[in-house]
Amino acid sequence: MSDLIIRTESLTKHYVLGAETVRAVRGVDLEIREGEFVSIMGPSGSGKSTFMNMIGCLDTPTEGQYWLSDQLVSELTDDQLARVRNRRIGFVFQTFNLLPRATALHNVELPLIYAGMRSKERRERATAKLELVGLGDRMDHKPPELSGGQRQRVAVARALVNEPDLLLADEPTGNLDSVTSTAVMEQFAELNEQGQTIVLVTHEHDIAEYSRRQVHLQDGLIERDFLNEQAEATV
């Protein structure tokens, strides 16, 4: 259907480690629509990070198919996948991945520099994204001068600066205290209310409660797929 942003069919990923074959993802069928906020949950070894890497075009499946909107990305070359990642997907990681000696503004500008955007336009867009996440007054600060929550919001602004179709967040509150985690997750919820499609990987149930839908993986397969109670009340 036209409003599907993610569709996987029998998505499978196997790794060969010496004499052993690790079956990380064993055939996942999943559909996610534009504008959804979905948490991917599961214990260590459930396949959630491997699945995230495949839908983020960071890795290719061993078997099965993956469509991003109407594009069959599971059969693209590495160079083609890189173009899809840079143009259509924004990433937020647990460890922020910011350049410590660069200002918040320059960190957010980086994807636009790689995209070849002119200086004036990229500065305007990066400024707008920092203002969107509430850091308009911290643009000239470097990461060591920012709190953990502010650093993660810089990372969110950077992920949004290319105006991606899909925002992927891998344990984005893993290095944050509970108060800061709440502030960051409220930011994600607000972005989703503005129409941003978000897929979040987490092992924390209280973090997953911010999403409208939870998909639980176990041993590389979907164990449960359900709407959160607060989401059901508004659907």
NORHUSUL-V453334 format. One record per residue. N is the residue number from 1. SS is DSSP state (a for helix, b for strand, c for the rest). Layout:
N | SS
N | SS
This chain:
1 | c
2 | c
3 | c
4 | b
5 | b
6 | b
7 | b
8 | b
9 | b
10 | b
11 | b
12 | b
13 | b
14 | b
15 | b
16 | b
17 | b
18 | c
19 | c
20 | b
21 | b
22 | b
23 | b
24 | b
25 | b
26 | b
27 | b
28 | b
29 | b
30 | b
31 | b
32 | b
33 | b
34 | c
35 | c
36 | c
37 | b
38 | b
39 | b
40 | b
41 | b
42 | c
43 | c
44 | c
45 | c
46 | c
47 | c
48 | a
49 | a
50 | a
51 | a
52 | a
53 | a
54 | a
55 | a
56 | c
57 | c
58 | c
59 | c
60 | c
61 | c
62 | c
63 | b
64 | b
65 | b
66 | b
67 | b
68 | b
69 | c
70 | c
71 | b
72 | b
73 | a
74 | a
75 | a
76 | c
77 | c
78 | a
79 | a
80 | a
81 | a
82 | a
83 | a
84 | a
85 | a
86 | a
87 | a
88 | a
89 | b
90 | b
91 | b
92 | b
93 | b
94 | c
95 | c
96 | c
97 | c
98 | c
99 | c
100 | c
101 | c
102 | c
103 | b
104 | a
105 | a
106 | a
107 | a
108 | a
109 | a
110 | a
111 | a
112 | a
113 | a
114 | a
115 | c
116 | c
117 | c
118 | c
119 | a
120 | a
121 | a
122 | a
123 | a
124 | a
125 | a
126 | a
127 | a
128 | a
129 | a
130 | a
131 | a
132 | a
133 | c
134 | c
135 | c
136 | c
137 | c
138 | c
139 | c
140 | c
141 | c
142 | b
143 | a
144 | a
145 | a
146 | c
147 | c
148 | a
149 | a
150 | a
151 | a
152 | a
153 | a
154 | a
155 | a
156 | a
157 | a
158 | a
159 | a
160 | a
161 | c
162 | c
163 | c
164 | c
165 | c
166 | b
167 | b
168 | b
169 | b
170 | b
171 | c
172 | c
173 | c
174 | c
175 | c
176 | c
177 | c
178 | a
179 | a
180 | a
181 | a
182 | a
183 | a
184 | a
185 | a
186 | a
187 | a
188 | a
189 | a
190 | a
191 | a
192 | a
193 | a
194 | c
195 | c
196 | c
197 | b
198 | b
199 | b
200 | b
201 | b
202 | c
203 | c
204 | c
205 | a
206 | a
207 | a
208 | a
209 | c
210 | c
211 | c
212 | c
213 | b
214 | b
215 | b
216 | b
217 | b
218 | b
219 | c
220 | c
221 | b
222 | b
223 | b
224 | b
225 | b
226 | b
227 | b
228 | c
229 | a
230 | a
231 | a
232 | a
233 | a
234 | a
235 | c
